[in-house]
């Protein structure tokens, strides 16, 4: 089913009219209600003439803006109208704080109900929500959407895996919502208990909150005998429910009447054409509590405006291909560690520990070396097989990045870890510069 | 018939082999045969030991990647052309060798060859038919 078929199947022109109308009232609201945006929008010439096609005349909002104005600088509603707060831990400095008014919670419920329908849910289905409930937006976002649609909810939250499996067996939910890694973890646990995972009651899995590859999709679908679909969201915009993959598995539908997407070149700010990777920028057209104008997500995606086989006209974004913030430039080419992660996942199914080492050679050329920890499942006693693996990885990375690399196989646990994850980038060039000064 | 060989992935750096052999020594595990296949930055240590299960447990405890594989151990006649005779048998029967290495028996003072075959069972029957001595599993610690 299509939850909001009048909007999700709207033709281009009436949709643009709706988006332009909503953008203009957003600009009016921001100018009236928020001091920071009032100042920024005062610098935009002929602001009353802005429509959705000329949205690029408006200023960006960044993660730094949110951090610098912590806690309430970007809020546009009076604090008394903010009914729910969510906080995500920041890696540096202030955490990211978002707040929802009653209207915002309704928008969230609507967007998540649309997402559930995109994934194939229908009213009265049973859903097991195994995303964390609490300050993380995953659990509650799914909860509100499921209520809106009239699903029957089992709010298991995350963890307590044996209980999750017992609940699945006893109550036969049709839909599972959790992170992809947790879906695989539960499969291991189920096998230890001697359960036949292919007999699970789940038919649809909605997985997100972390990057995952098509080979992980296949693994999850195979082990649980389900359709595994990707959900995208970020708390600054609304939480989960910004975009959802349909069973066509050809991109994630963005509800562009609520969250208007643009894909830009992260350096120049220019709009990228369909199919070309760039940074996803989102404008919340209808939110009240903390509406954001042209928010830079730092997520690298491609966009596709063509009509989908499922009948929706809403634009689709690809899976997240990388991040702009851990980008390194090697010989003039932008390299995202997540691209390499992606390649390794495609080859290996799961992600081995790896590290990128960038160095400047004597001839002033940058060298890129990818260190990969050897794991049992691809270790062989034959050198030629290890060499072949090394070569497969090297070729795949090289063709993805378009830059020459060297691949070095390492012993397990030999790469430096920070918080359990291997440190992903070592840029020796910066150290050289410091020594030179 | 087939003998268990353990292969361990090692980075090619100073002192690494010593550390690994030391682990086995401290665990009271004896190395009967050893070879290293190496590249510029890594190597594969291949060993036959008296207690393979225990050796695997030692490596697992140290987070080393190790695996066991089946090899065939053959006695080589101690005269010029001894090895060539064995290889001739294999070649005539179209048996493919992945790799091989040699060791000397401590007690028997005989030369032995460790073979890794694609199809070890086929290789064993070919060798036996030609009257070549193939070492049995429990014999290997006595050599």
Contacts between the chains, C-beta under 8 A, distances in Angstrom:
chain1	res1	chain2	res2	distance
A	374	B	9	4.9
A	374	B	42	8.0
A	374	B	65	5.1
A	375	B	65	6.6
A	376	B	65	5.5
A	376	B	67	6.8
A	379	B	7	7.8
A	379	B	9	5.5
A	379	B	65	4.7
A	379	B	66	7.9
A	379	B	67	5.9
A	380	B	7	7.9
A	380	B	67	7.7
A	381	B	5	7.4
A	381	B	7	3.4
A	381	B	44	5.8
A	381	B	46	6.1
A	381	B	67	6.3
A	381	B	69	5.2
A	381	B	116	7.3
A	382	B	44	7.8
A	382	B	98	6.0
A	382	B	99	6.9
A	382	B	116	7.7
A	383	B	37	4.7
A	383	B	38	7.9
A	383	B	39	6.4
A	383	B	44	6.1
A	386	B	9	7.9
A	386	B	39	8.0
A	386	B	42	7.3
A	386	B	44	7.2
A	387	B	39	7.1
A	408	B	41	5.3
A	408	B	42	7.8
A	409	B	9	7.4
A	409	B	41	7.3
A	409	B	42	5.1
A	410	B	11	6.2
A	410	B	42	8.0
A	411	B	9	6.3
A	411	B	10	6.8
A	411	B	11	5.1
A	411	B	63	7.8
A	411	B	64	6.8
A	411	B	65	7.2
A	412	B	63	4.8
A	412	B	64	7.0
A	412	B	65	5.7
A	413	B	63	4.8
A	414	B	11	6.7
